């Protein structure tokens, strides 16, 4: 299941974080990082998925 979440996180980082932790602090941080740059959003999303 984590592999699917990581693939989703590469395509749509906020969706990958949402599937892992729901709407919370990390979701909003990921939205901001994705808006500032796509790559930081991906890195954060993969980190959140791998951490949990």
C-alpha positions as CSV (number, residue, x, y, z in Angstrom):
1,X,0.0,0.0,0.0
2,X,2.9,2.4,0.7
3,X,4.1,1.9,-2.9
4,X,0.8,3.2,-4.2
5,X,0.9,6.1,-1.8
6,X,4.4,7.0,-3.0
7,X,3.4,6.9,-6.6
8,X,0.4,9.1,-5.9
9,X,2.7,11.4,-3.9
10,X,5.0,11.8,-6.9
11,X,2.0,12.8,-9.1
12,X,0.0,14.8,-6.6
13,X,2.0,15.4,-3.4
14,X,-0.9,16.8,-1.2
15,X,-3.1,13.8,-2.1
16,X,-0.4,11.4,-1.0
17,X,-0.1,13.2,2.3
18,X,-3.9,13.3,2.7
19,X,-4.2,9.6,2.2
20,X,-1.5,9.0,4.9
21,X,-2.4,11.5,7.6
22,X,-5.7,13.2,6.6
23,X,-6.3,16.9,6.8
24,X,-3.9,18.2,9.4
25,X,-0.7,20.1,9.9
26,X,1.4,18.0,7.5
27,X,-1.3,18.3,4.8
28,X,-1.2,22.1,4.9
29,X,2.6,22.2,5.0
30,X,2.6,20.0,1.9
31,X,0.2,22.3,0.1
32,X,2.4,25.3,0.8
33,X,5.6,23.4,-0.3
34,X,3.9,22.2,-3.5
35,X,2.8,25.8,-4.3
36,X,6.4,27.1,-3.7
37,X,7.9,24.4,-5.8
38,X,6.8,21.0,-7.0
39,X,9.9,19.1,-5.9
40,X,9.8,20.2,-2.2
41,X,6.2,19.0,-2.1
42,X,7.2,15.6,-3.5
43,X,10.1,15.3,-1.0
44,X,7.9,16.2,1.9
45,X,5.2,13.8,0.8
46,X,7.5,10.9,0.4
47,X,9.2,11.7,3.7
48,X,5.8,11.7,5.5
49,X,4.7,8.4,3.9
50,X,8.1,6.7,4.6
51,X,8.1,7.9,8.2
52,X,4.8,6.5,9.2
